[in-house]
Amino acid sequence: MRRNAFLAATTAAVFVPTRASARETRYDLVTSTGTISGTLLLPDGAAQLVLIIAGSGPTDRDGDNPLGLYAASYRRLADALMMRGIASVRYDKRGIAASRAAGSVPKDLRFEMYVSDAAAWIAKLRGDGRFPAIAVAGHSEGSLIGMMAVQHEAVAAYVSIAGPGFPASVLMRRQLGARFAHSPELAAANTRILDALVRGRTVSDVPTQLLPIYNADAQQYIISWIRYDPRVEIVKVRAPVTIVQGGNDIQVGVGDATALAAARPDAKLVIIPKMTHVLSDDDATAPAAQMIGVYRDPTRPIDPQLVRAIAASLG
């Protein structure tokens, strides 16, 4: 082999995409109520793409949340996928961050709106023409949004990341029950309110301490959300399914992942022992330690097993 040809072949073999060899551009979805703002991170020559769907609350496209989450999980996940030559789109859900103007009046927001938006994103990406292989990766609440969206739009793969395996009311009872264990009155009020919402009824007498969760604007959204059971919805997904769960996740447990896998026996189940809810590893398992540590540290690398699992889902 001639020297120049040898060097070219060697360079091609070891080339790893970097941000210098990728383009990050604004990539928006226009809806009837306004523009939903997204970001496309595109390595040169990428033919595979992952649509990243954010979790609950005011979590933005980068994975940050003004309520105390500053880990930049989705931005770092997009970077990690880029290093494998995989493109990604991440977006601010309607009503959040740069997509605030697209949001309806808070009391009119319904879970199904997020599902429709995700399906519209998939349709837009399929129509783009550059990405013959599209995967949807939904994180936390975004897991249910994604698994319902792909029932309407065909994709190459669906990945649930830290997705609850039970209706949201079960998760809320678990999480809030632990939070209010020190206060029987608040624990009882939480149970009373959730029982009403499960029956489709709003509640007017909400203790002040619970208003951030159960304010009047949020209750109809919660009612629309908790009616769906992920174990039922995952069966309806026509694409190959991968379920990824961290062992040190303080918000969603391994039991949720195994419940999803039991409902979908052909799914690939990946349990990552030290991965947290923010997709980085941590030896700490106490919520307080994680909340002041990994939840506020945007420098920790995304767990490589997660990245490999997403890449493998695309073949």
QUIQUI-V272874 format. One record per pair of residues at least 6 apart in sequence whose C-alpha atoms are under 6 Angstrom apart, sorted by sequence separation. I is the first residue (numbers start at 1). J is the second residue. If there is no record, write none. Layout:
# QUIQUI-V272874
((I & J) (I & J))
This chain:
# QUIQUI-V272874
((29 & 35) (59 & 65) (64 & 70) (94 & 100) (275 & 281) (29 & 36) (58 & 65) (92 & 99) (95 & 102) (180 & 187) (274 & 281) (28 & 36) (64 & 72) (94 & 102) (95 & 103) (138 & 146) (274 & 282) (28 & 37) (63 & 72) (94 & 103) (28 & 38) (62 & 72) (63 & 73) (78 & 88) (27 & 38) (63 & 74) (26 & 38) (27 & 39) (62 & 74) (26 & 39) (27 & 40) (62 & 75) (25 & 39) (25 & 40) (24 & 40) (24 & 41) (143 & 160) (23 & 41) (23 & 42) (22 & 42) (135 & 155) (143 & 163) (22 & 43) (134 & 155) (135 & 156) (22 & 44) (134 & 156) (135 & 157) (136 & 158) (137 & 159) (138 & 160) (139 & 161) (140 & 162) (280 & 302) (133 & 156) (135 & 158) (137 & 160) (138 & 161) (139 & 162) (140 & 163) (200 & 223) (279 & 302) (280 & 303) (242 & 267) (246 & 271) (247 & 272) (197 & 223) (241 & 267) (242 & 268) (243 & 269) (244 & 270) (245 & 271) (246 & 272) (247 & 273) (248 & 274) (244 & 271) (246 & 273) (247 & 274) (248 & 275) (249 & 276) (247 & 275) (248 & 276) (249 & 277) (61 & 90) (231 & 260) (235 & 264) (246 & 275) (61 & 91) (115 & 145) (119 & 149) (246 & 276) (61 & 92) (118 & 149) (60 & 92) (231 & 263) (115 & 149) (49 & 86) (51 & 88) (248 & 285) (48 & 86) (49 & 87) (50 & 88) (51 & 89) (52 & 90) (58 & 96) (43 & 82) (46 & 85) (49 & 88) (46 & 86) (43 & 85) (42 & 87) (41 & 87) (41 & 88) (40 & 88) (40 & 89) (39 & 89) (39 & 90) (38 & 90) (38 & 91) (37 & 91) (37 & 92) (169 & 226) (36 & 94) (168 & 226) (167 & 226) (37 & 98) (167 & 228) (37 & 99) (167 & 229) (36 & 99) (166 & 229) (166 & 230) (165 & 230) (17 & 83) (35 & 102) (34 & 102) (33 & 102) (157 & 239) (159 & 241) (48 & 131) (157 & 240) (158 & 241) (159 & 242) (160 & 243) (161 & 244) (162 & 245) (47 & 131) (50 & 134) (55 & 139) (159 & 243) (48 & 133) (49 & 134) (50 & 135) (51 & 136) (52 & 137) (53 & 138) (54 & 139) (55 & 140) (56 & 141) (48 & 134) (50 & 136) (52 & 138) (55 & 141) (151 & 237) (55 & 142) (54 & 142) (53 & 142) (165 & 256) (164 & 256) (165 & 259) (165 & 260) (107 & 217) (106 & 217) (110 & 221) (109 & 221) (111 & 224) (110 & 224) (111 & 225) (157 & 313) (73 & 278) (71 & 295) (71 & 296) (69 & 295) (70 & 296) (71 & 297) (72 & 298) (69 & 296) (71 & 298))
